[in-house]
């Protein structure tokens, strides 16, 4: 219960900051990221930000599962609550949804995530972003049942290309 309260406090603080901004609301972004969940699954996702919609979409899969060997389809949907810059490095904090479906077996999970990211712009402008993201996730829906103590550490390393629209 303490973890849930801590998550709610962080989200409340982020929502109340004056640093609210959403990179590229009118812009299109397309990228790719290498992903891991709890450092025992590894995969990749395509990411996109559609013009005029304040959401970041991720679709992909985990193709190596250290414990079970199961392939999984994954999806994320994030809304950035805060986005700020400290020199050449940007930081963002979001709130999102995540879900996984096993392709080899019939199980799934779904939940909430809190993506925290670092961004750099290697081209010197905002045309290409490289990012590292850590997203603590609470996934209480597992196979149609509620499991209150199911937490994950989702990690992503990737890049996005931004296109003015």
N, C-alpha and C positions, 0 to 999 in steps of 0.2 A: 504494500500500500504506500510505503514511503517513496518508492520509485515513481509511482503514478503521480503523487503529489509534487515531487520534484520536477517531473516533466511538465505538469500544468503550470508551475511557477515560472519555469523557463519560457514557455510559450506566452504566458501573460506579460512577462517582462519584455519579450521581443516585440509583442504587438503594441506595447505602449511607448517604444522608443521613438525618438525624432528622426532616426536614420531610415525611416521607411522609404524604400525605392524599389522599383522592379526594373532590372536591366532589360531594355529592348522591348517594352510592351508593344510598340508598333513594328518590331523587327522579327524576322524569321531566323531561327538558329537550328542547325543540324549538327549532330556530333556522335561520337562513339566513346564508350568508357569500358575499362576492365573493371570487373566487380568481384566482391567476395562477401560472404556472409559468415561471420564468426571465424573467419580464416580457415574454414573447412569445406567451403564450396567456392568454386571459381568459375567465372563466366564473362559475358560481355553483353552490353546493352546499346541500342541506338537511342539517342536522346533528341528531343525536338521541342522547340518553343514556337508556337504558331502566332502570327501577327494578330495583335488585338486581344489575345486571350492570355490572362496572367497566370498560366500554368506551364509547368515543365513536365513533359511526358517521357517516360522511359519504357522500352520494350526490349526484351532479350531473353537470355537463358543462362542457367548454370549448367555447364557441361562437364564439370568434374566435381563430384561429391565424395569427399574423402571417406566418409563413414558408410554410406549406402550404395554409392555408384549410380544413383538415380539421376536422370536428366530432368531438368525443371524449366518451365517457362515462367518468366517473371515480368512484372509490370510495376511501375511507380507513377504517381501523379502528385506533383508538388506545387505549392504556392509559396513564393518567397515573401516572408513577413518583413525582413530587414535586409538591406544591401548597403554596405558602406565601404569606403576606401581609406587605406592608410598608405599613402605613397603609391608605389607600383603594385601593391597587393590589395585585392578586394576581398571582403568577407561577406558571406550571406548566411541567413538563417531562414529556414522554411518549415512548413508543416505539410505533411502529405499522407498519402495512402500507399500501401504496398500489398502485393499479393504474389503467390507462387502456386503453380499447379505442376504436379509430377507427371511426366509424360509416360513413364514406364509402369506406374502404379496409380491407383485411384485415391490420391490424397491432395489436399490443398491447405493453404493458410492465408490469412489476410489480417491487416492491421494498420496501425498508424506509425508514422516515422517523423523524425525531426532532423532534416538534413542541415548540417553545418559544413560550410565549404570555404575554401581558399581559392582565389582566382588570380591568375597572372595573364598578361596580354603580351605574348612573345613577339608579336609583329610591331609593337609600339603604338598600335591603335586598337580599336574595338572590333576588328574584323575576325580575330581568332583568339579564343580563350582556352587556356589550359587550367584544369581544376583538380583539386583533391577534395573529396567529400567523405565525411563520416556521418552516418545517420543511425542513431540509436532508434530501434523500432520495438514496438509492443505489438505482438501478433496474437491476440486472444482467440481468434477464430481458427480452429484447427479441425479439419474434417467435419464441419458442421457443429462442433461442440465448442463451448467456451472454456478456455484454459487461461486463467488470470495471470499466471506467472511465466508466460512465454515471451522472452525478450531476445533481441538479436542486435548484433553490431554489423551494420552494412557499411561497406567501404567501396569507394569508386575513385578511379584515376582516369581522367580522359581529357578530351578537347571538344570544343564546339566552334563552328564557323558561323558568324553572324552576317546577315544580309539585310541591308536597309530596304524597307518596303514603303 
